[in-house]
Amino acid sequence: MGQSAGSIFLLDDDELVLRALKRLLGASGYGVQAFLSAEAMLASSDLDAADCFILDLGLPGIDGLAAQQALTSGGGRRSIIFLTGRGDIPASVKAMKAGALDFLTKPVDAQALLAAVEVALSRTRAEQEQECRRASVRRRLESLTPREAQVLDLVVAGRLNKQIAADLGTVEKTVKVHRGRMMTKMGVRTVADLVRLVALADAALAALDPGPTTTTRGDAVRMLDE
């Protein structure tokens, strides 16, 4: 059985191959939905719930590469494994450059396929955990008042309480109150932990625009929800 359960979408226009692979994956503990065409797979209402896609390369109509493009067109990453009976090297290179995790030739070795699936599921789990962390940071940042957000930025910049008070035109005692509330809302006890947490938002901001910009961390917060 696989190391952990996962939902797999399996696509192959050969019904015998599709049946055999579905049986193999099902016996290994995975939930499998099998499709004879890319059109049927892409129309599935469960598409976003899939943890891994195993796609045949050579298909009538929408082929494997076109299906990969459709799956990734929204900007999200997908864990995709390709199968082919042709050993098409140029196509495999194109698929890997587009983010495919593996490219296996038919008849596929059962252990090689199961190993590739576990790698794919491990990446999916890691991305889901990262997304959960980002969503948590977004909620915490959104809970801050405008003044607490200003204090956060200055604390992260290394400013002392008395320096922050001078920057904001207030007194140090007031800054301490805002700082305490901000740290509580962010769920951290040290500045080092705060910096690491805020770095997630800044990473999203950098992905939005890596060059010089007047964009604020608020844009990063919105990015975290995408």
NORRABEL-V691219 format. One record per pair of residues at least 6 apart in sequence whose C-alpha atoms are under 8 Angstrom apart, sorted by the first residue. I is the first residue (numbers start at 1). J is the second residue. D is the distance in Angstrom with one decimal. If there is no record, write none. Layout:
I/J/D ; I/J/D
//
This chain:
1/27/7.0 ; 1/28/4.0 ; 1/29/5.2 ; 2/28/5.4 ; 2/29/5.9 ; 2/30/7.1 ; 2/114/7.6 ; 2/118/7.1 ; 3/118/7.3 ; 4/29/7.8 ; 5/29/6.2 ; 5/30/5.4 ; 5/31/7.3 ; 6/30/5.3 ; 6/31/6.1 ; 6/50/7.9 ; 6/51/6.0 ; 6/52/7.7 ; 6/121/6.9 ; 7/30/6.2 ; 7/31/4.8 ; 7/32/6.0 ; 7/33/7.9 ; 7/49/7.2 ; 7/50/5.1 ; 7/51/5.1 ; 7/52/6.6 ; 8/30/6.9 ; 8/31/6.0 ; 8/32/4.8 ; 8/33/6.4 ; 8/50/5.7 ; 8/51/5.9 ; 8/52/4.9 ; 8/53/5.8 ; 8/54/7.4 ; 9/32/5.9 ; 9/33/5.0 ; 9/34/6.1 ; 9/35/7.7 ; 9/41/7.8 ; 9/50/6.3 ; 9/51/8.0 ; 9/52/6.3 ; 9/53/4.8 ; 9/54/6.2 ; 10/18/7.4 ; 10/22/7.4 ; 10/32/6.9 ; 10/33/6.1 ; 10/34/4.7 ; 10/35/6.1 ; 10/53/6.1 ; 10/54/4.9 ; 10/55/6.2 ; 11/18/7.2 ; 11/34/6.0 ; 11/35/4.9 ; 11/36/5.9 ; 11/37/6.6 ; 11/38/6.8 ; 11/41/7.4 ; 11/53/7.8 ; 11/54/6.1 ; 11/55/4.9 ; 11/56/5.9 ; 12/18/5.7 ; 12/34/7.9 ; 12/35/6.5 ; 12/36/5.3 ; 12/37/6.8 ; 12/55/6.6 ; 12/56/5.1 ; 12/59/7.4 ; 13/35/7.6 ; 13/36/4.4 ; 13/37/6.0 ; 13/56/7.6 ; 13/59/6.4 ; 13/60/8.0 ; 14/36/7.1 ; 15/36/6.9 ; 18/34/6.8 ; 18/35/7.8 ; 18/36/7.6 ; 22/32/6.4 ; 22/33/7.8 ; 22/34/6.8 ; 24/110/7.6 ; 25/31/7.7 ; 25/32/7.0 ; 25/114/7.6 ; 26/32/6.4 ; 35/41/5.8 ; 37/59/7.4 ; 37/60/7.8 ; 37/61/8.0 ; 37/62/7.7 ; 38/59/7.9 ; 38/61/7.9 ; 38/62/5.8 ; 38/63/7.0 ; 38/64/7.5 ; 38/67/6.2 ; 39/62/6.8 ; 41/47/7.5 ; 42/67/7.7 ; 42/70/8.0 ; 42/71/7.8 ; 51/78/7.9 ; 51/79/6.9 ; 51/120/7.9 ; 51/121/6.3 ; 51/124/6.2 ; 52/78/7.1 ; 52/79/5.0 ; 52/80/5.9 ; 52/81/7.7 ; 52/117/7.2 ; 52/120/6.3 ; 52/121/6.4 ; 52/124/7.6 ; 53/78/7.7 ; 53/79/6.2 ; 53/80/4.7 ; 53/81/6.1 ; 54/80/5.9 ; 54/81/4.7 ; 54/82/5.7 ; 54/83/7.1 ; 55/64/5.8 ; 55/80/7.3 ; 55/81/6.2 ; 55/82/4.9 ; 55/83/6.0 ; 56/63/7.8 ; 56/64/5.6 ; 56/82/5.8 ; 56/83/4.7 ; 56/84/5.8 ; 57/63/6.0 ; 57/64/4.2 ; 57/65/6.5 ; 57/82/6.3 ; 57/83/6.0 ; 57/84/5.3 ; 58/64/6.3 ; 58/84/6.7 ; 64/82/7.6 ; 65/91/7.9 ; 65/95/6.5 ; 68/80/7.7 ; 68/95/7.9 ; 69/98/7.9 ; 71/78/7.1 ; 72/78/6.5 ; 77/99/7.7 ; 78/99/7.8 ; 78/124/7.7 ; 79/99/8.0 ; 79/100/6.8 ; 79/101/6.6 ; 79/120/5.3 ; 79/121/7.3 ; 79/123/7.2 ; 79/124/6.5 ; 80/99/7.6 ; 80/100/5.0 ; 80/101/5.8 ; 80/102/7.3 ; 80/120/7.2 ; 81/100/5.9 ; 81/101/5.7 ; 81/102/4.9 ; 81/103/6.0 ; 81/104/7.6 ; 81/116/7.4 ; 81/117/7.7 ; 81/120/7.8 ; 82/100/7.3 ; 82/102/6.2 ; 82/103/4.7 ; 82/104/6.1 ; 83/103/5.9 ; 83/104/4.9 ; 83/105/5.6 ; 83/106/6.5 ; 83/108/7.7 ; 84/103/7.7 ; 84/104/6.5 ; 84/105/4.9 ; 84/106/5.7 ; 85/105/5.5 ; 85/106/4.7 ; 85/107/7.1 ; 86/105/7.3 ; 86/106/8.0 ; 87/105/6.1 ; 92/103/6.4 ; 96/102/7.2 ; 96/103/7.8 ; 101/116/7.8 ; 101/120/6.8 ; 102/116/6.8 ; 104/113/7.6 ; 131/224/7.9 ; 134/200/6.6 ; 134/201/7.4 ; 134/224/5.6 ; 134/225/7.6 ; 135/224/6.2 ; 135/225/6.2 ; 137/186/7.6 ; 137/197/6.9 ; 137/198/7.6 ; 137/200/7.6 ; 137/201/7.4 ; 138/201/7.6 ; 138/221/5.3 ; 138/222/7.6 ; 138/224/6.2 ; 138/225/7.2 ; 140/185/6.1 ; 140/186/5.3 ; 141/149/7.6 ; 141/186/7.0 ; 141/221/7.3 ; 142/221/7.7 ; 143/185/7.0 ; 144/182/6.6 ; 144/185/7.2 ; 147/178/7.3 ; 148/178/5.6 ; 148/179/6.7 ; 148/181/7.5 ; 148/182/5.6 ; 149/182/7.6 ; 151/164/7.1 ; 151/175/7.4 ; 151/178/7.0 ; 151/179/6.3 ; 151/182/7.8 ; 152/179/7.3 ; 152/182/6.9 ; 154/164/6.5 ; 155/164/7.9 ; 155/191/7.4 ; 156/191/7.1 ; 156/194/7.3 ; 156/195/5.8 ; 161/172/5.9 ; 161/175/6.3 ; 161/176/6.9 ; 162/171/7.6 ; 162/172/5.3 ; 164/172/7.7 ; 164/175/7.1 ; 165/171/5.2 ; 165/172/5.2 ; 165/174/7.9 ; 165/175/6.0 ; 183/189/6.5 ; 183/194/7.6 ; 186/194/7.4 ; 188/194/6.0 ; 201/217/7.0 ; 201/220/5.3 ; 201/221/6.0 ; 201/224/6.9 ; 202/217/6.9 ; 202/220/6.3 ; 203/220/7.8 ; 204/220/5.2 ; 204/221/7.7 ; 204/223/5.9 ; 204/224/6.3 ; 205/217/6.8 ; 205/219/6.6 ; 205/220/4.3 ; 205/221/8.0 ; 205/223/7.1 ; 208/220/7.5 ; 208/223/7.4
//
